[in-house]
Amino acid sequence: MTTTTADLAALERRVQALTDRADITGLIDGYLISLDTVPRDGGRFDDAWARRYFTPDVRITSPVGRHEGIDGLAESEQATLGKFERTQHVGANYMIDLDGDRAAVRWNAVMTHVHLASTQQARGEEPGGHFDVGGTFTGEAVRTSDGWRLRRLDIRAVWTTGRGPLVLTPEAEATLRDLAGGA
């Protein structure tokens, strides 16, 4: 059996696609894990964190609000996750539709947020209570000179259990109200 130039080119394209999918999956997993490990290790989200996962022109829509551009993204993430003692974000079912240096991405996530002791105390509840969210992430990843980065993310809550943090953004209040059937 002889290998032709066309066979080698096809194999090269397939290897590149598999490599791109692995890199994008690693980007997504790294982002989700960073949401749990940066604050847990006593660190803070910073500009280096934001540049590791996002493009400068990133657009994020989530149940707590919108953010455009990389400037201020770390502070926004710190404010959101700082409302919890610890979190765990688990992603699955990655769908990656490659188109050259761009890729449409989608995945499911289950996100557990353990309340701060002060939140539980203010509610007259025992420590350890948590707020769980099941949702979807859709967006776009792009190849940059530093590797794949997320350019757009749309995070949607599909379900929740438990009570949210004490202070909610208007967007978060609306999301919880909608998920509860408008009650």
N, C-alpha and C positions, 0 to 999 in steps of 0.2 A: 504494500500500500504506500503510495507516494503522497507526501504532504505538499500541497500547492500554496502559492502565495496567497490565494483567496482563503484557503483554510486557515493559514496563520493569521491573516487579518481578522477573520471572524473570531478566532480564539482570543486574539488580543482585545477585541471589543468586548467579548464576554468577560474576560478577566478584569478589564477596566470597570465594567458595570458592577461586577461582584465587589471589587475594591471600593467603588463609590458607595454602594449600599452598606458595606461594613463600616466605612468612615462616617456615614450619616447616622447609622444606628449607634455608633460610638459617641457621636456628638449629642444625640438625644439622651442616651443613657447618662453621659457625663453631666449634662444639664440637670436632669432629674435628680441624680445623686448629689450634685452640688447644692441643691435646694435644702437637702437634709444635713449635709456634712459641714458646710461653711459655718452656719450659726452654732451648731452643736459643738464644734471644736473651739468655740469662743471667738471665732473670726467674724468679720463683717463682709458683706458683699462690697466689692470695690470695682474700679474701672477695669482692672486686669481681668476680673471675673466676667464682666460684661463683654469685653472684647474677645474672650475665649469662646463665647457661644453665639454672639450676635454681630450683625453688620452695623456700621455706623447709622444707617437709615432704617433700622428695625422699627416695625410697627407691631405692637402687642395689644390685643383686646382680650380682656379676661372678666370674670364675674366681679372683680373689684374695681375695674376701670380700664382706661386706655393709656398707652404710653407710646410716644413716637420719638425715635432717635435714641442713640446710646447714652447721651448725656442725661444724667439723673436716674438712669435705669437701676443702678446698684442701690441707690438710696431708696427708690421705690420698692424694690424687692426686700430690702432690709425692713422697711416700715411694715410691709405686709406680713412677712414671716416672723417679725419680732413680736407679733401678737400671740405667739405660741411658744411653749416650752421646748417642743421638738416636733418634727414632722417626718413622714415617710411617704415618698412619691414612688409609685410602682407603675412603669409603663409596659404596654404589651400591644401585640397586633399591629406592628409597624407596617405601614403601606408606604412605599417609596416609589414614585413615578419619575424616573430619570429623563431629563431632556437636555443633554449636553452638560453645561455648567450650572444648570438649575434642576431642582427637583421639588415636586409637590410631595408633601409629607402629611401623614395622618397616623395617630396612634390613640389608644385608649389609656386611661390612667385611673388608678385608685389612689387617693391622697388622704392620709390620716394626719390630723393636726391635734396634738395634745395641748390642752389649755394651760396657760400659766397658772401657777398656784394662786396668784392674786385674782385672776378671773374667777376661779372656782370659789375662792373665799368671798368675793363680792356677791356671788350668787347663792352663798350659803350651802355650797356643795363640797363634797370631798375632793381632794386633789386626784388628778389622773383622768378627768373627763376629757372626751375628745369630740372633735367635729370631723366627720368623714365626708368626702366628696368623690363621686365617680364622674368622670368626664371624658371629653375628647379634646385633642389638640390637633389642629389642622394648620397648615402653613406652607412656607416655601423656604428651602435651603438653597444657598448658592455657593459655588466654588470660588474661593478667594485665594490670594497669594499665600495666606496663612492656613489654608484648608477650608473645609466646609463650615459655613456659618448659617444661622437662622436669620432670615430677613423679615419674615412675617410669621406671627403666631396668633391663632384665634383659639382661645381656651374656653370651652363651654362646659358648664356643670350640667349633668344629666340627672343626678340624684344627690341627696345629702341625708345624713343622719346626725343627730346630736344638734347642739346649739352652736351658732357661729360665735365669733369673738364679741366682746362687749361693745366695741366701737366698729360700726360698719360704714363703708362708703355708701352713697345713695345707690350706686350700681349694684353693690352686694345686697343691699336691702331689697331691691327690685328682683334680683335673681332668686333670692330665698322665697320671696312672696310668690313669684311665678311657679317655682318648683312645688310650693305648698298648695298650688291650685288657686292662687289669688286670694287666699284667706288673709 
